[in-house]
Amino acid sequence: MRIWIFVLFVLPSLVSAQTPSSIAFYYNSIDSVRELMNYDRVVVTADLITPKQIGTLHKAKTKVFAYLSVGEFDGQILPDNLRTSSPARNENWQSYAMDLTDPQWQLYLTQKAEAYLSKGFDGLFLDTLDSYYLFAKSEKKQYQQQQALVSIIARLDQLKGKPELILNRGFEIIEQLQHPVSAVLAESLYNSYHPVDNSYKKVKPSDSEWLTGKLNQVKARGIEAIVIDYIPAKDREAQIAAAKRLLNEDYTPYVSDGMLYEFGVSTIEPVAKRILGFFDSQFTDFSSSECHRMISMPIEYMGYVPECRDVRSTNIDNIDLSRYAAVLLWLEEGSYQSNAKLQQWLFHTIDERPVLFIKSLPTDETLRAKLGITEAGTLEGKVTISRGREWLANRYPPTFSEFEAHPRWVTKNASIAPLIEATDKNGHSSGLLFKAPWGGAVLAPLPVLNLANNTETWTIDPFRLIDETLDLPVIPAADATTESGRRIITSHVDGDGFPSKAWFPGKPYTAEVLLKHVFNKYDLPQTVSVIEGEVGKRGLYPDESEAMEAVARDIFALPNVEIASHTFSHPFFWDQTKTFKKKQYGDHLPIPGYTLDYHNEIIGSVDYINNNLAPKGKKTKLILWSGKADPKEDILTIAEKANLLNVNGGNTYVVKGNDNYTQVSPTIAWYPSAVQVYAPVLNENIYTNLWTEHHDGYGRAVETFELLGSPRRLKTIAIYYHMYSGAYPASLKGLLNVYDWAVKQKATPLYLSEYAKRARTLYETGIAKTLDGNWQITSSGVTSIRLPDSMGFPVISKSNIAGWDQGPGGKFLTLSAPRSVIVMANIQNQGAYLKNANGQLIQWKKDGKITYWTIKSHTPLEFEIANGSGCKLISNSTLKATVIANGVIRYRASKAGTFTGSLHCSSQSATTNKND
């Protein structure tokens, strides 16, 4: 029986008494693996997944299986070498049934399998095993085909890497296999799908009984039995009930839609964490859209993944709502008027997912009637806020120009609540913010006001807006601000101004000033870059190159400095699709005879640094984007293919008196083939009015770090500046003030590359629920998870995490494995755990009452163990222990490095402590 190309998971040869490994079958295209990584195993179409995506799944400890049709060739035309290998056609699938005894077909299968395995697949899912019945009518011919099938499976089993094999049925030959396969699959034990009329039906009891007998024979041989039952994701509760039934009957379940296009339920239920947003490319592009610039950050903070799509290019018909928790649209009325299909789609979508309309409402009258909000003329004369003033407290008030017509929005539906209303001179009111059963709407002139200084400001709290309208489930949030329970500190320097002479005795290069007063002084990890066109002999200053290169070598030789490139000619614009009316600085540095070449900017500059400036054993790790720092996916891919991390861009800047979230960017700009990691906070240029005044202004970055650290930890402590900060005594003083504040913080110092590795995987974090209601977190790089306080306490004794610490907005969990199951409780009841550390947790492995640990710290190690009074800590280095409040023990070392040891705890350490 043919199966659709699904995501499948392989179990060990013997079925465990414990819950089996989860599995998924997925036949749809793959833009991201953030859902697939929830499963222990996945079966996919080999051509629809990239090696990079396979690598990401492997980081998450998910095994990946390639679909292989053994009994049929499903291409439209048979290759010349297989023309005599097909005795019959399968008209149902428009494919060719193949003679399994044919050597050419056997060779084809072997070569196909080898190609898949070389791509990184862990195993093969063997389908169409019984297609020979289409032409082998006699028992003799059937026996010959079965013996050939046994031989084919044996040959695949012996391929390099010993791939795990999963069979789709093949009951007739299982007893003849010399080596048991990993699993055998069967479809439709209790619930079936019928593609002819797209219907779902219950399986006849007699058919279920026959299939149960066959599967019992499989289990009797110690082989895992996997069952796919068909129920669509819109009936998730029925999927869960079906999966539980299969699991109770000792099958590994996967319950999904008939086409296997959705992410179904196995031993886990994937949690929909994408938020589908729309912008209009007629007015803006992705990175400049309000969807990305403004609303993505609060969505990201809540643990969801913003997915901003162009309303003009998105194929509405292909949207799978089951993977989305909500929909938001930040559009003009004209965007709706020109897209009737979008409005038709919205008519049905509001019944299935919460929807938030921002700025304007759809124009279709039928849809408006269903929404329950209608336009009743316009407001006249002076307009004032008559309801919801608390929403606007301490913010710029919305403006109503007397020269513009402001629509009057009203509702007669008692279930729709106008949270903010405006009233005109005639006493007529208009809703500006509505909360409705289907979601909500915030309408112009809310929620963002354009100010006279060419900036924007939220007129309402975006976090509260999302909470009130979308009412998203509270979930664990992947977090890139924190490492081992403490806020991350990074420091990175763009190479601009390296040749400039500083206003210090002897007129040293600015880089020499920073070398002496910053890089040598502070033992924090520092990421330093140069612009080849400024420092190298190919650049603007060949006569000074030798002297500058010597300074660069001294900087890069420091043990606390990692190397980055700030390009060859410092391009000011990376997105050539945009037309700029005014180019204040031109396209790039005016290097004689140079034509802009992005490969040279990235690869060429890195090769120059590695070959001429880097000490032995060090290589360039990052590209720091220059100018507007606006590379699109094609440019990002150049760095990606060169295994270079990338940082810079974004627009994050707040200080006291200007603490508006419109200027707080999301962590990353995500694309299917590459990710841009934004600088967590902007550099000193913004604090000094583009380096024209207040050269000590960067000292105000402390305000930024404090505002973005509480009441929500939105960003890391990210010290970011240019070489020219070493130009003046005032600018150096401002910089040193920031460093002096930073080193006093209870934080974890990381290199920028280490932060970038975490940030770039922020969206590639899986959130799921086990069938018994616990949380499962799967990470491909993120090491910290924030649990909102409303979720309760993690039970350490039942959760495979290292520990947690209380922070702003929740409890920050420290992960100790790519896949973690977290049991929650309303009260705290747990033994000893890692509360926090100023380093990276490399190992936290529990073995009874002993926990083996390894921590790597770039500064003298410090970590804290909660409930540690009944424990003895052993380390490979001397540590000083201090008992602090609530039974927490703090351990300190006198040096940085990698520390290993063990924690031995008595049973008394697992007592209840509600106050810790």
SULNOR-V862925 format. One record per pair of residues at least 6 apart in sequence whose C-alpha atoms are under 6 Angstrom apart, sorted by the first residue. I is the first residue (numbers start at 0). J is the second residue. Records with the same first field share a line. If there is no record, write none. Layout:
I=J ; J
//
This chain:
0=127
1=127
4=26 ; 43 ; 44
5=24 ; 25 ; 26 ; 42 ; 43
6=23 ; 24 ; 25 ; 41 ; 42 ; 43
7=22 ; 23 ; 24 ; 40 ; 41 ; 42
8=22 ; 40 ; 41
9=181
10=181
11=181
12=181 ; 222
13=221 ; 222
14=223
20=39
21=38 ; 39 ; 265 ; 266
22=38 ; 39 ; 40 ; 41
23=41
24=42
25=43 ; 259 ; 260
26=259 ; 260
27=260
28=47
30=671
33=763 ; 764 ; 765
34=765
36=56 ; 61 ; 765
37=765
39=61
40=61 ; 62 ; 63
41=63
42=64 ; 65
43=65
44=65 ; 66
45=65
58=779
59=778 ; 779 ; 817
62=121
63=120 ; 121
64=120 ; 121 ; 122 ; 123
65=123 ; 124
66=124
67=124 ; 125
68=125 ; 126 ; 127
69=126 ; 127 ; 128
70=96 ; 97 ; 127 ; 128 ; 130
71=95 ; 96 ; 97
72=94 ; 95
73=94
84=97 ; 98
85=96 ; 97 ; 98
87=96
88=94 ; 95 ; 96
89=95
99=144 ; 147
100=147
121=162
122=162 ; 163 ; 164
123=164
124=165
125=166
126=167
128=169
135=141
164=180 ; 181
165=181 ; 182 ; 183
166=183 ; 184
167=183 ; 184
168=183 ; 184 ; 185
182=222 ; 223 ; 224
183=224
184=224 ; 225 ; 226
185=226
186=226 ; 227
187=228
188=207
189=201 ; 202
190=200 ; 201 ; 202 ; 228 ; 229
191=199 ; 200 ; 229
192=198 ; 199 ; 229 ; 257
224=250
225=250 ; 251 ; 252
226=252
227=253 ; 254
228=254
229=254 ; 255 ; 256 ; 257
230=255 ; 256
231=255 ; 256
238=254
242=252
245=252
252=265
253=264 ; 265
254=263 ; 264
255=263
266=770
267=768 ; 769 ; 770
268=767 ; 768
269=767
270=766 ; 767
271=322 ; 323 ; 324
272=303 ; 304 ; 324
273=303 ; 304 ; 323 ; 324
274=304 ; 305 ; 306 ; 323 ; 324 ; 325 ; 326
275=306 ; 326
276=306 ; 307 ; 326 ; 327 ; 328
277=307 ; 308 ; 309 ; 310 ; 328
278=309 ; 310 ; 329
279=309 ; 310
280=309
292=664
293=661
295=305 ; 665
296=664 ; 665
297=462
301=476
302=476 ; 477
304=762
325=352 ; 353 ; 354
326=354
327=354 ; 355 ; 356
328=356 ; 357
329=357
331=359
332=359
335=361
346=366
349=437
353=437 ; 438 ; 469
354=438
355=438 ; 439 ; 440
356=440
357=440 ; 441 ; 442
358=441 ; 442 ; 443
359=442
371=410
372=409 ; 410
373=408 ; 409
374=407 ; 408
375=407
376=407
377=405 ; 406 ; 407
378=405 ; 407 ; 423
379=423
380=424
381=423 ; 424
382=422 ; 423
383=421 ; 422
384=420 ; 421
385=420 ; 421 ; 422
386=419 ; 420
387=418 ; 419
390=459
391=459
394=458
395=458
397=444
407=429
408=429 ; 430
409=429
415=434 ; 435
416=433 ; 434
417=430 ; 432 ; 433
418=432 ; 433
419=430 ; 431 ; 432
420=429 ; 430 ; 431
421=428 ; 429
422=428
431=441 ; 442
432=440 ; 441
433=439 ; 440
434=468
438=468 ; 469
439=468
446=457 ; 458
447=456 ; 457 ; 458
448=455 ; 456
449=455
456=659 ; 661
475=785 ; 786
476=784 ; 785
477=784
478=783 ; 784
479=758
480=486 ; 487 ; 714 ; 715
481=487
483=813 ; 835 ; 836
484=804 ; 811 ; 835
485=746 ; 747
486=746 ; 747
487=715 ; 746 ; 747 ; 748
488=716 ; 717 ; 747 ; 748
489=717 ; 749 ; 750 ; 751
490=525 ; 717 ; 718 ; 719
491=525 ; 526 ; 527 ; 719
492=527 ; 719 ; 720 ; 721
493=528 ; 721
494=528 ; 529 ; 530 ; 565 ; 721 ; 722
495=721 ; 722
496=722 ; 723
497=509 ; 510 ; 722
498=508
499=508 ; 509
500=506 ; 507 ; 508 ; 509
501=507 ; 508 ; 509 ; 726
502=726 ; 727
509=722 ; 723 ; 725 ; 726
510=722
512=725
513=725
524=559 ; 750
525=559 ; 560
526=560 ; 561 ; 562
527=562 ; 563
528=563 ; 564 ; 565
529=564 ; 565
530=565 ; 566 ; 567
531=567 ; 604
532=538 ; 539 ; 567 ; 568
533=539
534=544 ; 547
535=544
536=544
539=590
552=612
556=614
562=619
563=619 ; 620 ; 621 ; 622
564=622
565=623
566=600 ; 601 ; 604
567=600 ; 604
568=587 ; 588
569=587 ; 625
570=586 ; 587
571=586 ; 587 ; 626 ; 627
572=627
573=629 ; 630
574=629 ; 630
609=618
620=643
621=643 ; 644 ; 645
622=645
623=645 ; 646 ; 647
624=647
628=648
635=673
636=673
646=676 ; 677 ; 678
647=677 ; 678
648=677 ; 678
649=664 ; 677
650=662 ; 664
651=662 ; 663 ; 664 ; 680 ; 681
652=662
653=703
654=702 ; 703
666=677
667=675 ; 676 ; 677
668=674 ; 675
679=714
682=719 ; 720
683=697 ; 720
684=690
686=696 ; 697
687=693 ; 694 ; 696
694=729 ; 730
695=729 ; 730 ; 733
697=733
698=733 ; 736 ; 737
704=716
707=713 ; 714
709=807
710=807
711=807 ; 808
724=730 ; 731
725=731
746=837
747=837 ; 838
757=780 ; 781
760=780
764=777 ; 778
765=776 ; 777
766=776
767=774 ; 775
768=774 ; 775
773=822
774=820 ; 821
775=819 ; 820
776=818 ; 819
777=817 ; 818
778=817
782=814
783=812 ; 813
784=811 ; 812
785=809 ; 810 ; 811
786=809 ; 810
787=809
788=809
791=824 ; 825
792=823 ; 824 ; 827
793=822 ; 823
794=822 ; 823 ; 829
795=829
796=829
798=820 ; 821 ; 822
799=819
800=814 ; 815
801=813 ; 814 ; 815 ; 833
802=812 ; 813 ; 832 ; 833 ; 834
803=811 ; 812 ; 813 ; 834
804=810 ; 811 ; 834
815=843
827=913
828=911
829=909
830=866 ; 908 ; 909
831=865 ; 866 ; 867
832=864 ; 865
833=864
834=863 ; 864 ; 865
835=862 ; 863
836=861 ; 862
837=861
838=855 ; 856
839=854 ; 855
840=854
841=853 ; 854
842=852 ; 853
843=851 ; 852
844=850 ; 851
848=903 ; 904
849=902 ; 903
850=901 ; 902
851=900 ; 901
852=899 ; 900 ; 901
853=898 ; 899
854=897 ; 898
855=896 ; 897
856=895 ; 896
857=895
858=895
859=892 ; 893 ; 894 ; 895
860=891 ; 892 ; 895
861=890 ; 891
862=889 ; 890
863=888 ; 889
864=887 ; 888
865=887
866=886 ; 887
869=904 ; 905 ; 908
870=903 ; 904
871=902 ; 903
872=901 ; 902
873=900 ; 901
874=899 ; 900
875=899 ; 900
878=890 ; 891 ; 892
879=890 ; 891
880=889 ; 890
881=888 ; 889
882=888
885=915
//
